[in-house]
Amino acid sequence: MHPTKTQGKAGRFRGDPATAPPTTLRQSRDIVTPALSAALERLDETSRAQARYHLGWTTADGETSTGEGGKAVRPALALLSARAVGAPAEVGLPGAIAVELVHNFSLLHDDVMDGDTLRRHRRTVWAVWGTPSAILTGDALLALAQEVLLESGSPYAADAGRLLASATRDLVRGQVRDLAFESRTDVTLDECLDMVAGKTGALLSASAAIGAVLAGAPAATTGALAAFGAHVGIAFQIVDDLLGIWGDPALTGKPVFSDLCARKKTLPMTYAASQPGPAGERLAEWLASAEKADEAALPEIAALVAAAGGKDWATEEAGRRLRLAESALAAVPIPDPPRDELVALGRFIVTREA
């Protein structure tokens, strides 16, 4: 991306066409889905059925479904990271399965913690089968992720397992901070960025390096790929936060103003509420209120976030993180095809609308 470009609404860069999903996502899904399905066969019948529903492969009754199973960004990064160090994509396949399993473990638990009843345009697992079932299915996916890695046959499987375990611990740390923020009225922007670095950035960082780790790549290269993923992860969450306020429910699969309704201290909100002036002060008061959010007032709250600069700051910060990610890649020798695909994937993340 040319560094002098400025950004428009919801993360899109002015002058850029709407970014279609890179072919990398479809290609990686074609490689990963059969192997992921085979891995799920190890689970007990109930957990397997609920995981397949959550992934969009079946209906709640177990019938085959053509539902959307997510963007598969993390497995795509894992396959690309193997190619980035000169190995076949298949070397990164166990890592791709593992990061997708951990990601979906976190989504199953996240839906429970947030009380979300919809994901990807249909009811969440806990809303269909209850909270205990969703927790146990998530736990099963987490355990399976390490099993897949350790049985990969790579001489570097333990290193990859250690990377994923560390990222999962950091993800949980971010979730703990996010949960703690719900009862605080003094959350700072730096704290919010640190929370996002754990909650979202850690697993994307691991995803962007795990294929290279399985291939036995030098530490400098895996470190650069991890830095790329960490910056892309923060940009990913920023765009999610923008979509949580201004996204089109028909595209996002979530109710309009979903993050405002939950009074979530997202990055745009945290920035805006910290700004001097009437809009920032009004937002700070609203966040501190213990009353249930009035849905009729949510459009006004969204307008205040924009008026206090939250939308513009978040859009610019997503672009800055993308530039930092691309700079990390430029610091190490990577073949042009996987480098170009990594860059295209990062840009898609920043310009997506769902």
Steps between C-alpha positions, in 0.01 A plus 500: 500500500626845419556677834353832387151363448234609744218287623129526465217352702520167678863443408477540122775699333384787283585421143494123554220291349299279733733215585375153413616207713840386369507170312741389775204466737308271269808296415595456865144404591507232228818357653408537867132401510541127422789469749307695764196279447717189541646640823151558640425131458711442812247686716207343679177497301340796681802730488562409137141579401505835677840592356382419148191716555712784636728479194198536272519149357169372635167620632408451866327178392819369345398551138773614258506878473655748260531761776802726521767364735701817539776666300772244587762775526708318762545172310579698185778678688636170628522351150652820359762509775627158392521617140670821613802295611512283189304201630184353343174630644425149628786532751294768672173300484514364860561857617210626289264244654628575850458878481151461354406267785631744761323789329168317510556396861528869580187589300289237676607632840477864386136456397423365847680783681344770283153343498497515119220292350598553136820430308531484122127559460386211718461400864812440703579159650416605855169650383405166340644243744574699816806651666660178634494342154666801338772508765574129465506514121744790516719308744500200266620714209779648712630157600473372145714788370804388698440137408503584128826693535680238704408228251603707198823309443701821485825495700397848611153399626589575862613851404174556315304366796686732733425796271130417490479440876663836568265674257199333662614613843535855364157476340351402835686788666338737252158350568554539875584867452201550271272347762652718772436811292126442527501611864745789454438855387866606477631277219779674308578470131836334576324240716250435225777457242679257731179303545452480121863393450420197714139427412541526122861577415662202674328226301540682169868546582537128568304417184736708287806321641392143577547361149851643492571350842385157379736543204796574730551857376757736661389700802538832314250392235249349740530812714426726204199289404378508861534880506304520175222292652497698825450833318243349265322358806462841658378643168254209478353583842483871421295426189282262703442783747406739219260243356355438848376860497454592134492164321207380291324219694416332169875456445633462855233260625471697824227739618543868417704693763573167673814627677325818616206304634746304716687820595823332387815702549624451147792693355290768319286547811797511740681756287188716459406489869849621596482812285429846644184675394125442524490182288777322693361608835151381407638163394699462822182566699304252290763226544498555876123462524372176653168527320413267214585658166201669339487361145327815375800706611766282332509692170573816700778321692654381172489858373677618816777243450552636150479861615768439765734357237466131588408387150774699326765400753414130471501512121840671493643263762391194302688639200807576712504145635479365147800708397694370800405144403626549146822656631562189712478282189739728314770436761559135402543312169167348396411382147276744315190278454438424871608854597246647257230268633577594859477870410172445311357313798595783736340759274183295474478491879512879517247561221249222573137575586420187698 
